[in-house]
């Protein structure tokens, strides 16, 4: 079932003896259904669904795949309709200080006139000032429409619920020479829409995480929530969350582990893979419920279908489904699809074709040839990249059940063995340690783990690895440390010392988690969750409970109980004292995952990193709706590398404006451009050092917003998100008005100064 309507309307008749039946409409998706159904031998299937609450015409398409081929049905239209209904017009989001005209339009497709009364629900989150004539009751005859208006002024930040009702009420008024009628049992249509009110500037997020294991005693941590001096007033908020399982946070956000776009092949498969590791863990520990299975497999099915958009006819995959095939991505898809077979249907030919293409990339020396770019160019250094990709492909084949006796695997291991003594790259060393652990080559495994131990970074009972001193907590450090954890845990017999060593790595990894259960980028999230799932399986216990107490210096406290019945339950409380000092105490016998998340806004930073973005606007200013803005922006890379990884340009649209991302697709090195909510997301293949590239985006005003504030746009390296830059832009009409006002003030001051001078002279 896709949507749910809370009540069914009556739409005919004239009885007035009953209370009005109300239709409440809240569910307004842009796409609907998108699910697979197995037809079976009968040749037909019944799929019950509930239509969304949008009054519109849906165009449905269906296709069927069988052993006999592909069947494509002609499009069919489905009209969702009410003879009497209300439509709200409001922007997706606005910035604090902006106000707009809320419009409620009532449509009457009944054959008779009605008297309609429109009433907004009261709210403490905003105020509504009457607009136009202030009349909110009106005659509405057959096939007529009427728009009612208010000026909406938000009073809080966050997600506001705007609810308006339209009622066809009894009246003795004569409309268009006829007495008004009332639909059967009265008629009220209520629409609730969300409005996001954001603070000015740029949002920043800081999270702190702990894995606390009291082991029959108590453990404690101290923390301080600190806000910068330039924080935007009223934008700070904080919370603490507690789980009895380190994978619970990821389980809660299976579809949103990263607040990042996922419009290319690698990002899509990275969104799919964590579902598998979590399902495996829950299955192995007998915690998997029907609800969790259905939710996770739903994501797997849709992700599988999307991934086929990036497949080449020869079985390989590329980042955007065109251009050069990518060895790394194809291996990633192969290992993910191979594991997903346990939970959803994956066409065996899809897996086999990917495997055969990878085999064709193997040279006579057993090494695989790298085609396409590595995801993160910071992996490079120390050895030929073919060693890194060979280790990754070999690990993928071993994970899928291939043995060391397999000729392809055997040749690949010979290639890797020849490079073991030449390794100077921490990433490759960690990946090789995991690969040889899977292969059961214990002597080489121990050699590599000893080498890694010599370059480990330790402190506060935690352990991790880094590719370089400047990347001690970045995406690559998380991925390297996760591979080491996988290598430590992948052995025939785990000792107490092994688990203790692993626990130190896990303690560091948990501290790097973002508030959604993922990490900073895609690959580190996938590998880290795979490692954490394996660790959780090894140390799982069905006994024990703990109590968590979070107390502020001012005496405010929150208590959380964690036991075997609620280990996966996400428990969260708001923290009132921000800024402030807090203590966290855990008593009991089971480990708990505790995280604090702090959100706040600051003025958009002007400083740049190795990436920079500059923007200007031009436009046509009109007093009425229909303002046009041309946003021109330039991005540049000035770092030490020859070129960057994939670059994302994230453009927040001005409130009340829309834009066509298709314009950007024509730009230099642009692989893709999408629109999501009130953002435009642009994917740039790479930026070359010191070569600026300029782009232009045309925006149209669709809803009038007063006191228009600047919008923020940023550029960042997808795999090294700390490398980013931001800037603000606004409508030239606003800036022109402000400039004119400023000049007016300057002229007035000059005039007053001249007048004062003349008075003194006289």
C-alpha positions, -999 to +999 in steps of 0.1 A: +000+000+000+015+033-011-008+061+003-035+064+028-066+086+029-080+092+064-116+094+054-138+087+024-160+116+012-197+115+004-202+135-028-239+134-037-274+140-023-288+168-001-294+153+034-285+178+062-293+157+092-258+144+100-225+158+111-201+167+083-178+140+071-142+154+067-116+144+042-081+150+055-054+150+028-017+149+037+001+126+013+013+143-019+041+123-036+053+131-071+057+095-081+037+065-069+038+026-067+071+016-083+070-019-070+076-054-084+048-080-083+052-117-093+025-127-117+030-164-116+016-192-139-019-177-139-008-148-160-024-122-138-019-106-104-040-084-081-022-055-066-044-035-041-031+001-036-045+033-021-041+064-042-023+095-029-042+125-018-033+146-048-062+157-070-046+149-104-043+125-133-016+098-129-001+083-160+007+046-152+031+024-170+039-013-166+063-038-180+067-076-175+099-097-179+098-134-183+117-162-200+099-154-232+110-118-233+099-083-223+063-071-224+055-034-223+019-022-216+006+010-232+003+040-207-030+042-189-043+073-171-059+072-137-077+103-125-080+110-088-109+134-083-133+150-058-163+171-070-154+196-042-119+202-030-093+226-017-058+233-030-031+251-010-003+271-027+029+277-006+066+273-011+086+242-001+107+263+023+114+299+033+141+316+054+133+333+087+122+369+081+106+361+047+068+362+045+045+351+017+009+350+006-008+317+015-034+309-011-063+285-007-082+278-039-115+260-037-128+241-068-165+231-072-173+205-099-207+198-085-237+206-108-251+231-082-239+262-064-226+259-028-217+283+000-181+276+009-164+288+041-126+285+043-110+283+077-073+279+086-064+259+117-049+279+145-012+275+152+014+289+176+040+284+149+028+312+126+004+340+123-020+347+094-030+382+085-061+387+064-053+396+028-073+413+001-110+418+011-108+397+043-139+377+032-136+339+037-171+328+028-183+329-008-208+315-033-192+290-056-213+278-085-209+248-109-174+245-123-163+276-104-132+283-083-124+309-057-090+318-041-087+330-005-055+347+008-036+354+039-001+367+047+017+339+066+043+351+091+063+323+107+072+326+144+094+295+148+121+276+129+116+241+117+089+221+099+055+238+102+022+222+095-002+244+076-038+232+077-068+248+060-104+235+057-131+243+032-167+235+042-198+236+021-222+250+046-259+255+048-271+289+038-302+308+027-282+329+004-292+329-033-263+323-056-267+328-093-305+328-089-305+295-071-306+283-035-272+268-025-270+230-019-249+210+005-234+176-005-246+145+013-240+147+051-222+180+047-188+184+031-154+194+046-121+190+027-090+196+048-055+199+034-023+198+055+009+208+039+044+212+054+065+243+053+101+244+063+113+276+079+151+277+079+175+300+097+197+324+078+233+314+068+247+279+067+238+250+089+266+232+107+264+197+124+285+184+152+280+149+166+298+130+194+294+092+198+304+066+223+301+029+227+299+025+264+302-010+280+297-010+318+302-048+322+284-049+355+298-016+369+293+019+356+311+040+330+308+077+324+317+104+299+318+142+301+308+164+272+304+201+265+282+216+238+300+246+225+286+272+201+307+296+181+306+333+187+290+341+153+261+317+157+228+330+142+204+336+171+178+310+177+193+284+153+209+261+179+193+228+188+207+196+203+196+161+211+209+129+227+200+094+214+206+060+229+205+025+213+214-009+226+230-018+192+257+000+173+238-007+140+205+006+153+211+042+141+218+029+106+187+007+107+166+037+115+179+056+085+183+029+059+172+053+031+192+082+044+225+072+059+241+102+041+226+135+036+241+136+001+228+132-034+228+097-050+224+103-087+252+082-100+259+044-101+284+042-073+262+063-049+231+042-057+248+009-050+263+024-018+228+032-007+218-004-014+247-024+002+242-014+040+207-030+038+224-064+031+249-062+060+222-052+085+198-079+073+227-105+076+234-093+112+198-094+123+193-128+107+224-142+124+214-129+158+177-139+154+165-103+156+151-100+121+114-091+122+089-092+093+086-054+093+123-048+091+127-074+064+100-059+042+114-024+046+150-034+038+140-056+009+119-028-005+150-006-006+170-035-022+144-040-049+142-004-059+180+000-057+185-030-079+162-016-106+179+018-105+214+002-107+206-013-141+205+022-155+243+023-152+250-011-168+267-016-202+257-042-226+289-062-219+280-065-182+303-038-169+291-006-150+301+030-152+294+060-130+267+075-152+259+045-175+279+059-204+315+064-213+343+042-201+335+011-180+347+012-144+365-019-130+360-008-094+323+000-097+317-033-115+333-053-087+313-033-062+281-041-080+291-078-083+297-083-046+265-064-037+242-082-061+257-115-052+249-110-015+214-095-023+204-127-040+196-141-005+169-115+000+155-105-034+155-118-069+185-109-089+188-121-125+217-146-125+228-134-159+233-099-145+257-113-120+274-136-144+280-109-171+296-086-145+319-114-134+328-124-169+337-088-178+359-085-147+377-118-156+384-104-191+403-076-173+427-100-157+462-100-172+487-129-176+504-120-143+471-124-124+466-087-118+434-070-129+437-039-151+421-007-137+396+008-161+379+041-152+390+062-122+393+052-086+365+066-065+388+086-042+420+097-058+436+099-023+438+061-024+467+064-048+504+062-039+531+037-032+520+009-055+506+004-089+468+010-088+463-025-104+473-040-070+446-021-052+419-031-077+431-067-078+428-069-040+393-055-042+381-078-069+397-109-052+380-100-019+347-096-038+351-131-054+360-147-021+331-131-003+308-145-029+320-181-022+348-186-047+376-206-033+414-202-036+413-232-060+394-211-085+419-203-113+409-166-114+413-162-076+445-183-075+462-162-102+450-130-085+465-141-052+499-148-069+498-112-082+491-099-047+518-120-030+544-105-053+536-070-040+534-077-003+570-067+004+568-035-016+537-019+001+540+017+013+503+026+010+483+021+042+450+018+023+463-010+001+480-028+030+447-028+050+427-041+019+453-068+013+452-079+050+414-084+046+418-102+013+444-127+026+422-132+057+394-143+034+417-165+015+430-182+047+466-172+040+474-168+077+511-162+074+507-133+050+477-120+070+498-118+102+527-101+083+504-074+070+486-069+104+520-065+121+529-039+095+497-021+101+501-022+139+534-004+135+516+026+119+484+025+140+473+057+157+461+051+193+448+071+222+420+071+248+416+033+243+409+037+206+427+026+175+427+037+139+447+042+107+452+071+083+465+075+048+482+108+057+486+130+087+461+155+073+433+129+070+431+114+105+393+114+107+383+116+070+365+091+048+397+073+038+407+068+075+373+053+083+376+029+053+412+018+061+403+012+098+372-008+087+393-030+065+417-037+094+387-045+116+374-069+090+408-086+087+411-090+125+376-106+127+380-128+096+398-158+112+390-193+122+393-188+159+389-154+176+408-150+208+400-126+237+429-105+226+415-103+191+382-091+204+399-066+227+419-052+197+387-051+176+369-032+203+394-004+203+389+000+165+351-001+169+353+026+196+370+049+172+347+041+143+316+047+164+329+082+172+331+090+135+294+082+128+271+110+116+237+116+132+221+093+106+242+062+112+265+066+082+299+083+079+312+111+058+309+096+023+297+065+004+326+040+004+336+045+040+299+041+051+296+008+032+328-008+045+324+005+080+289-009+083+300-042+069+328-043+096+305-031+124+279-058+114+305-085+115+318-073+149+282-071+163+276-106+152+307-119+169+300-102+203+262-104+203+246-114+236+210-120+243+214-111+280+218-080+300+204-045+304+217-010+312+204+024+323+217+056+307+215+089+326+223+121+308+225+151+332+233+188+325+253+210+349+220+228+356+204+197+368+182+187+338+184+149+332+171+122+310+170+085+317+170+057+292+165+020+298+181-005+274+173-042+275+170-071+251+134-062+242+143-027+230+179-030+218+170-017+183+147+010+196+159+045+188+154+066+219+160+104+216+155+134+238+161+171+232+188+188+252+177+221+266+210+236+279+228+247+247+255+257+252+262+236+283+281+208+300+267+173+304+276+140+320+267+106+306+266+076+330+258+040+320+251+014+347+244-023+339+258-052+319+252-045+282+269-021+258+250+010+246+256+034+218+251+071+228+253+100+205+247+138+209+239+159+178+243+196+177+229+217+149+233+255+144+237+281+117+265+306+111+269+333+086+280+318+053+318+315+055+338+336+031+370+317+034+378+290+008+396+256+007+412+242-023+378+245-039+361+278-044+328+291-058+319+326-069+284+338-079+267+368-095+231+375-105+213+394-132+177+397-138+144+413-149+126+429-120+088+433-120+064+445-094+042+415-100+048+378-100+072+366-127+107+378-117+135+363-136+170+357-122+201+346-141+226+330-117+262+329-130+288+310-110+324+299-114+341+269-096+379+264-093+403+239-078+437+252-065+450+221-046+482+201-051+466+172-071+464+173-109+426+170-106+398+164-081+374+136-075+338+140-086+326+175-076+291+184-064+276+218-067+246+222-044+224+252-052+196+263-028+170+281-049+157+315-037+124+311-019+095+309-043+117+302-073+121+272-096+147+262-122+152+236-149+184+216-141+185+206-178+203+239-185+233+229-165+237+195-183+251+213-213+280+227-192+316+216-194+324+183-176+288+181-162+277+145-159+243+151-144+220+177-129+189+170-108+163+190-089+153+179-054+128+199-033+142+234-035+177+225-045+196+219-078+223+193-076+250+193-103+276+165-107+310+176-123+333+148-134+364+166-121+381+199-119+416+204-131+440+224-111+438+262-116+413+260-145+381+277-135+348+267-152+317+289-154+280+279-155+247+297-157+212+288-143+180+305-152+154+308-123+118+318-125+096+331-097+065+310-092+054+323-057+058+358-044+079+359-012+085+393+005+117+402+024+136+378+002+168+366+019+200+353+002+203+317-007+235+295-001+253+275-028+283+253-021+308+231-039+324+201-024+345+170-032+321+140-030+347+117-014+364+143+007+335+164+019+357+185+042+371+201+010+343+225+003+334+262-002+302+282+001+288+315-011+256+335-010+236+350-038+203+369-039+179+384-064+194+414-082+161+432-076+166+428-038+203+439-040+194+467-064+168+480-039+192+478-010+218+496-031+194+523-040+183+526-003+219+528+007+227+555-018+196+574-007+209+574+029+244+585+017+230+614-003+208+624+026+239+624+049+259+644+024+230+669+020+228+673+058+266+677+061+266+704+034+237+722+051+255+721+084+287+735+068+268+764+052+252+772+086+286+773+102+300+796+075+271+819+077 
